[in-house]
Amino acid sequence: MKRSIALRLGAVLTTAAIAAGTGVVMSTTSATAATGTATGYASQNGGTTGGAGGQVVRATTGTAIHSALCNRASSSTPIIIEVQGTINHGNTSKVSGNSCNTADDVIELKQISNVTIVGVGSGAVFDQLGIHVREASNIIIQNVTVRNVKKSGSPTSNGGDAIGMENNVRNVWVDHVTLEASGGESEGFDGLFDLKNNTQYVTLSYSILRNSGRGGLVGSSESDRSNSFITYHHNLFQNLDSRAPLMRGGVAHVYNNHYVNIRESGINSRAGARVRVDNNYFQTSKDVLGTFYTSEAGSWHTNGNILDRVTWSSPGSQTNPAGPGMQSTTSVSIPYSHRLDGANCVPDLVSRLAGANKGVQFSNGSCSPTTPPPTTPPPTTPPPTNPPSGSNLSLASNADADGSSKASGTSYGNVRDNSMSTHWSPSGSTGAVSIKWGSATAVSRINIREAAGSEGNIRSWRVINHDTGAVLASGNTTGTITFPRTTLRKITFEITSSNGTPRIAEYETYAG
């Protein structure tokens, strides 16, 4: 059955400028920084908006991320950090400043607030480098991959946690991320998503946690019961030994997740924890819910889950599995509004939506083949009605085209062949195509001509100076697009959302 998905649009970036000497691109934002709105417990306690309304900075190194934090007016000044490329030990150093507290070899979000970190363009990968949130609030992390973070061996980072939070953390939304390792504790890895020492109002959504011994814990020990109000929804927990999650005290809501090959234990509610478990799909796994490895029990409230080839241990002094019946042992009320997808839909929805670099889409909470209502397009300046004049620079002898992706049977060169009967399409609903020249070329206007029958499929876009990363224009209507005259070697048209398959027949560029 066809599933219905609601696509939520992200920010419109305008007034781009290069920060001299910093290696980052800065602009301002006229809308919320992250795609979508914080869900689950992150929507409570005043909500989670990250750096919405603040300056936008493009960073391609870990040091540049730290510099962006440290160059703010204060530790609470809103900021949106767009990350592209691979962040690793070689490009991540401590930066000092009055608005930050950073360290080498880790992305340190410490003693700060009102920050968004979002992967853009061809993606953001934190390779063997963890993200540490400490004494912080109102943080959004979206559309990034964090992999192979070690606590022993070499190199090490963040105590082995892919994303770790501790010490008085409030309101964090982690969304559409991929957290993965290539082994367990014996190979030097620890948890993928750990919350400790008074961390509250956190949501992990539409994410992948896989190929590790440990998924994540809430509470560092049986006595650390100060962590609470955690939501996990529409995530894939795959190829894990345990901790999906491990809860010590507090309240959690676990719904619409897909569990595959959990080898030892899944949701481990212990030390007084209370967990609401709704409409999850548990597949080919063992002991997916209960209290394990302790005599200090927790409890659970279950509803609408599907068990597919799940096995259970026998009860013991430190083993209290919830199955095979998975009967509720407590009642947990949820304070926020949410719509549950049927558990039978979960494997398909999660495979299509969860993880980084999948377009940041969300389920609308229905398995019926209905079309969600259109979202309000971001504000934009309407394109001028006068057509472009002068020579189409895309047809110059030293011009060429390339892009981030292409659908089968289409070509980048089709956007500069002066023919409306051929076209380029991305391999998915989003993508980018570029015109480039062998020497610096002045451009102030482009004309995006969609192929016949596909007009209006492109819902939102950005025009980017590929040389610097600066956003030259953005909007939601194709055709003639103008911006301040810019000299560059490559200009990129990035499709950030669409209805149907985008089809660009011609990508024209003009000097005036």
C-alpha positions in Angstrom: 0.0 0.0 0.0 1.3 3.4 -0.8 2.2 5.4 2.3 1.6 9.1 2.7 4.4 11.4 3.6 4.3 15.1 4.5 7.3 17.1 3.4 8.2 20.0 5.5 10.2 22.8 4.1 13.2 24.4 5.7 14.6 27.9 5.8 15.1 30.5 3.2 18.6 32.0 3.3 19.3 35.5 2.1 21.9 38.2 2.1 24.9 35.9 1.9 28.4 37.3 2.6 31.8 35.8 3.2 33.4 36.3 6.6 36.9 37.5 5.8 39.6 35.2 7.0 37.3 32.7 8.7 36.8 30.2 5.9 33.0 30.1 6.6 30.1 31.5 4.8 27.5 33.7 6.7 24.0 34.8 5.9 20.8 35.6 7.7 17.6 33.5 7.9 14.0 34.5 7.5 12.4 31.3 8.7 13.1 28.4 11.1 16.6 27.0 10.6 15.9 23.3 10.6 13.4 21.5 8.4 10.2 20.7 10.3 9.3 21.4 13.9 10.6 19.6 17.0 8.4 16.7 18.1 8.0 14.6 21.2 9.3 15.8 24.6 11.6 18.3 22.8 8.5 20.2 22.0 7.7 20.6 25.7 9.3 22.8 28.4 9.1 25.9 26.1 10.0 24.0 22.9 13.2 23.5 20.9 14.0 25.9 18.1 17.7 25.8 18.0 19.3 28.8 16.2 16.2 29.9 14.4 16.3 33.6 13.6 20.1 33.7 14.0 23.0 34.1 11.7 23.7 31.3 9.2 27.3 30.0 8.9 28.6 27.4 6.5 31.4 25.2 7.9 33.5 22.5 6.3 35.8 21.7 9.3 35.3 21.1 12.9 37.5 24.1 13.7 35.1 26.3 11.7 32.1 24.9 13.7 33.9 25.9 16.9 34.8 29.3 15.4 31.2 30.0 14.6 30.2 29.3 18.2 33.1 31.4 19.5 32.4 34.4 17.3 28.9 35.0 18.6 28.1 38.0 20.7 27.2 35.7 23.6 26.8 32.1 24.4 23.1 32.4 23.8 23.1 34.3 20.6 21.1 32.2 18.1 23.2 30.6 15.3 22.6 28.1 12.5 25.7 26.1 11.4 25.3 24.5 8.1 27.9 21.7 7.8 29.2 20.1 4.6 31.9 17.6 4.1 33.9 15.4 6.4 34.6 16.6 9.9 37.5 14.6 11.5 40.4 14.9 14.0 42.6 16.5 11.4 40.4 19.5 11.0 38.9 19.9 14.5 40.8 22.0 17.0 39.9 24.0 20.1 38.9 27.7 19.6 38.7 30.1 22.5 36.2 32.9 23.0 33.8 34.3 25.6 30.7 32.6 23.9 32.1 29.1 23.8 34.0 26.4 25.6 35.5 24.1 23.0 38.1 21.3 22.9 40.3 19.5 20.4 39.1 16.3 18.8 35.4 16.6 19.6 32.5 18.9 18.6 31.9 20.6 21.9 28.5 22.2 22.5 29.2 23.2 26.1 27.7 25.9 28.2 25.8 27.3 25.3 22.2 27.6 23.9 20.2 28.3 20.8 22.3 26.4 18.3 21.4 24.4 15.2 23.8 22.1 13.4 22.4 20.8 10.1 24.0 18.9 7.3 23.6 20.5 3.8 24.6 20.0 0.2 26.3 16.6 -0.4 26.2 15.7 3.3 28.0 16.1 6.6 30.0 13.2 8.1 31.6 13.3 11.5 34.2 10.6 11.1 35.6 9.1 14.3 34.6 12.4 16.0 31.7 12.7 18.5 29.3 15.5 19.2 29.3 16.4 23.0 26.4 18.4 24.4 27.0 19.6 28.0 25.4 22.2 30.2 23.5 23.3 27.1 19.9 24.0 26.0 17.8 24.5 22.9 20.0 22.6 20.5 19.0 21.0 17.2 21.2 18.5 15.3 19.8 17.4 12.0 20.8 15.5 8.8 24.3 14.4 9.8 26.2 11.1 10.0 28.4 10.3 13.0 30.5 7.1 12.7 33.1 5.0 14.4 33.7 7.1 17.5 36.0 5.3 19.9 36.7 5.4 23.6 39.8 3.3 23.4 42.4 2.6 20.7 43.1 5.5 18.3 41.9 8.0 17.7 39.5 8.6 20.6 36.7 11.1 21.0 33.8 11.9 23.3 34.2 8.9 25.5 33.2 6.7 22.6 29.7 8.2 22.2 28.6 9.3 18.7 26.3 11.9 20.3 26.5 12.3 24.1 24.7 14.6 26.5 25.4 15.2 30.1 25.2 17.6 33.0 22.1 19.8 33.0 21.0 19.6 29.4 17.6 20.7 28.3 15.6 20.7 25.1 17.6 18.9 22.4 16.1 17.6 19.1 18.2 15.2 17.1 16.6 14.4 13.8 17.4 12.5 10.6 20.9 11.5 11.7 22.8 8.3 11.1 24.8 7.0 14.1 26.9 3.9 13.4 30.0 2.0 14.5 31.8 -1.0 13.2 31.9 -3.1 16.3 31.3 -3.3 20.0 33.1 -2.4 23.2 35.9 -4.9 22.5 36.7 -2.9 19.4 36.8 0.4 21.3 33.3 1.7 20.7 30.7 2.7 23.3 27.2 4.1 23.0 25.7 5.8 19.9 23.3 8.1 21.8 23.9 8.5 25.6 22.2 10.9 28.0 23.5 11.4 31.5 23.4 13.5 34.7 20.2 15.6 34.5 19.4 15.6 30.8 15.7 16.2 30.0 13.3 17.0 27.2 15.1 15.3 24.3 13.7 13.8 21.1 15.5 11.4 18.7 13.5 11.0 15.5 13.8 9.6 12.0 17.3 8.4 12.7 19.4 5.2 12.3 21.4 3.6 15.1 23.2 0.5 13.8 26.2 -1.9 13.9 27.3 -1.3 17.5 27.3 -3.2 20.7 25.3 -0.4 22.4 22.5 1.7 21.1 22.2 4.3 23.9 21.5 4.8 27.6 19.6 7.2 29.8 21.4 7.4 33.1 25.1 6.5 33.7 24.3 4.2 36.7 21.4 3.0 38.9 21.8 6.1 41.0 21.7 8.5 38.1 17.9 8.9 37.9 17.8 12.6 37.1 17.3 12.1 33.3 13.7 12.1 31.9 11.2 13.1 29.2 12.9 11.4 26.3 11.1 10.5 23.0 12.3 8.0 20.4 10.2 7.8 17.2 10.5 6.6 13.6 14.0 5.3 14.2 15.8 2.2 13.0 17.6 0.2 15.7 19.6 -2.4 13.7 22.4 -4.9 14.5 22.8 -3.9 18.2 23.6 -6.0 21.2 21.6 -4.0 23.7 20.5 -0.5 25.0 17.8 0.5 22.5 17.5 2.3 24.9 18.5 1.5 28.4 16.5 3.6 30.8 17.5 4.3 34.4 14.7 6.2 36.0 12.6 8.9 34.3 9.9 8.7 31.6 10.3 7.9 27.9 8.0 7.5 24.9 9.1 4.9 22.3 6.9 4.8 19.3 6.9 3.8 15.6 10.4 2.5 15.7 11.7 -0.5 13.7 13.9 -3.0 15.6 16.0 -5.4 13.5 18.5 -8.0 14.9 18.7 -6.8 18.5 20.9 -9.6 19.8 20.7 -9.4 23.7 18.1 -6.9 24.8 16.2 -3.9 23.4 14.2 -1.4 25.6 15.6 -2.0 29.0 13.4 -0.2 31.6 15.1 -0.4 35.0 15.8 1.5 38.2 12.3 2.9 38.4 12.0 4.0 34.7 8.6 4.2 33.1 8.4 3.7 29.3 5.4 4.1 27.0 5.9 1.7 24.0 3.5 2.3 21.1 3.2 0.8 17.6 6.7 -0.4 17.2 7.8 -3.2 14.8 10.2 -5.7 16.5 11.8 -8.1 14.0 14.2 -11.0 14.4 15.3 -9.9 17.9 15.6 -11.1 21.4 14.2 -9.7 24.7 13.0 -6.5 23.0 11.4 -5.1 26.3 11.8 -5.7 30.0 14.2 -5.2 32.9 17.6 -6.8 32.3 20.9 -7.2 34.2 19.6 -5.7 37.4 17.1 -6.5 40.2 16.0 -2.8 40.3 12.9 -3.0 38.0 11.4 -0.5 35.7 7.9 -0.6 34.2 6.2 -0.2 30.8 2.9 0.7 29.1 2.5 -1.1 25.8 0.1 -0.6 22.9 -0.2 -1.7 19.2 3.3 -3.3 18.8 4.1 -6.1 16.3 6.4 -8.9 17.3 7.9 -10.7 14.3 10.2 -13.6 15.2 11.0 -12.3 18.6 12.5 -14.7 21.2 12.4 -14.3 25.0 14.6 -15.3 27.9 13.3 -17.1 31.0 12.6 -14.9 34.0 15.4 -14.8 36.6 16.7 -12.7 39.5 18.1 -10.1 37.1 16.0 -10.9 34.1 12.4 -9.8 33.8 11.3 -10.0 30.1 8.0 -8.3 29.1 7.2 -11.1 26.7 5.9 -13.1 25.1 2.7 -11.3 26.0 4.2 -7.8 26.5 1.5 -6.9 29.0 1.6 -3.4 30.5 2.8 -3.0 34.1 2.1 0.7 34.5 0.2 3.6 32.8 2.1 6.5 31.2 0.3 9.6 29.9 1.8 11.5 27.0 1.5 15.4 27.3 2.1 16.3 23.7 0.1 15.9 20.5 1.3 13.1 18.1 -0.2 10.8 15.5 0.7 7.1 15.5 1.4 5.3 12.3 0.2 1.7 12.4 2.9 -0.7 13.4 2.5 -2.6 10.1 3.6 0.6 8.2 6.7 1.1 10.3 9.3 -0.9 8.4 8.5 0.7 5.1 8.2 4.3 6.5 11.4 4.0 8.5 13.4 2.6 5.6 12.3 5.4 3.4 12.6 8.3 5.8 15.1 7.6 8.6 18.7 8.6 8.5 20.8 11.4 7.0 20.7 12.5 3.3 17.2 11.3 2.6 15.6 14.6 2.1 14.4 15.3 5.7 10.9 14.1 5.2 8.3 13.2 7.9 5.3 10.8 8.1 1.9 12.5 8.4 0.7 9.7 10.8 -1.5 7.9 8.4 -1.0 4.7 6.3 -3.8 5.6 3.9 -2.8 6.8 0.4 -4.0 10.4 1.0 -2.1 13.5 -0.2 -1.0 15.7 2.7 -2.0 19.4 2.4 0.7 21.6 0.9 3.0 23.4 3.3 3.2 27.1 3.2 6.1 28.0 0.9 8.9 30.1 2.3 8.8 33.8 1.6 10.5 34.9 -1.6 10.8 37.8 -3.9 8.8 37.0 -7.1 11.0 36.7 -10.2 10.9 39.6 -12.6 8.5 39.4 -15.5 11.0 40.6 -18.0 12.8 37.8 -19.8 16.6 37.6 -19.6 18.5 39.4 -22.4 21.9 39.0 -23.9 23.9 35.8 -24.6 23.2 32.6 -22.7 26.5 32.0 -21.0 25.6 28.3 -20.5 26.2 27.8 -24.2 29.7 29.3 -24.2 32.5 27.2 -25.6 34.3 27.0 -22.2 31.1 26.1 -20.3 30.1 22.7 -19.0 27.6 21.2 -16.5 27.7 18.7 -13.7 25.6 18.0 -10.6 25.1 16.0 -7.4 22.9 13.3 -8.9 21.1 12.3 -12.0 18.2 10.0 -12.8 18.7 7.1 -15.2 18.4 8.3 -18.8 19.0 11.9 -18.1 22.2 14.0 -18.5 23.7 17.1 -17.0 24.5 18.3 -20.5 20.8 18.3 -21.3 20.4 21.6 -19.4 22.7 23.4 -21.8 21.9 21.9 -25.2 19.4 24.6 -26.2 16.6 22.0 -26.5 13.4 21.8 -24.5 13.0 18.1 -25.6 15.8 16.9 -23.3 16.2 17.3 -19.6 18.1 16.5 -16.4 16.4 15.0 -13.3 17.9 14.3 -9.9 18.0 10.6 -8.7 15.4 11.6 -6.0 13.1 14.5 -5.1 16.1 16.8 -4.4 19.4 17.4 -6.0 21.6 20.0 -7.6 22.8 20.9 -11.1 25.6 23.3 -12.0 26.9 25.4 -14.8 30.7 25.9 -14.8 33.3 27.8 -16.9 37.0 27.4 -17.5 37.6 31.0 -16.3 35.8 33.4 -13.9 32.5 34.6 -15.4 30.2 37.4 -14.3 26.5 36.3 -13.8 23.5 38.2 -12.4 20.6 36.3 -13.8 19.6 32.7 -14.5 16.6 31.2 -16.2 15.4 27.7 -15.0 13.1 26.2 -17.6 11.2 23.1 -16.5 10.3 20.5 -19.1 6.8 20.4 -20.5 4.4 18.7 -18.2 6.6 19.1 -15.1 6.1 22.9 -14.5 5.7 23.6 -10.8 7.2 20.3 -9.6 10.0 22.2 -8.0 8.7 23.6 -4.7 11.8 25.3 -3.2 15.4 26.0 -4.4 18.6 27.9 -3.7 21.1 29.4 -6.1 24.7 29.0 -4.7 28.0 30.4 -5.7 29.8 27.1 -5.7 33.2 28.7 -5.4 32.4 30.1 -2.0 29.2 28.4 -0.8 27.4 31.7 -0.6 23.6 31.6 -1.2 22.8 34.1 -4.0 19.0 33.6 -4.1 16.3 31.3 -2.9 12.6 30.8 -3.4 9.8 28.6 -4.6 9.0 29.7 -8.2 11.3 28.8 -11.1 11.9 31.0 -14.2 14.0 34.1 -14.3 16.0 34.6 -11.1 18.1 37.7 -10.4 20.8 38.4 -7.8 23.7 40.8 -7.4 26.2 40.5 -10.2 28.8 37.9 -9.1 32.0 36.7 -10.7 32.5 33.0 -10.3 33.5 29.8 -12.0 30.6 27.6 -11.0 27.0 28.4 -10.1 24.7 25.7 -8.6 20.9 25.4 -8.7 19.9 23.3 -5.7 16.4 21.8 -5.5 15.5 21.5 -1.8 12.0 20.2 -2.1 9.6 19.1 -4.9 6.3 17.6 -5.8 6.9 14.8 -8.3 10.1 14.4 -10.2 11.9 17.7 -11.1 12.8 17.9 -14.8 15.0 20.8 -15.9 15.2 21.2 -19.6 17.4 24.3 -19.7 19.6 26.1 -17.2 20.4 29.5 -18.8 22.9 32.0 -17.3 23.3 35.7 -18.2 25.6 38.5 -17.3 22.8 41.1 -17.2 
